[in-house]
């Protein structure tokens, strides 16, 4: 997933550290990455940040964008598993029983507030 982000409202030429973390629906926060950025002549900058993110649970996650150690803004990311409508072949379990595993795909989307 890539995040396109525009920041403004600071001194031109200022360098700040921007950190990204993902907050799961249960409140756990996982560090993702950090970047040092330099603000341009107008006091702003644009970033394209590749985010290597794995979702362990479904639900509404929050991507926190931190500048100078404080949360500047948050981006909602909703993650859910969706059935593909097909099922994997039936497998024989040890002891002669069988079980079926429905095929599923993972889907994540950025939501707007």
PENORLIN-V840293 format. One line per field, one symbol per residue. ss: DSSP state (2 for helix, 1 for strand, 0 for the rest). A space follows every 50 residues. Layout:
ss=???
This chain:
ss=01111110000000111111111000001111111111000000111111 00000000111111111001111111111111111110001100000110 0111111111000
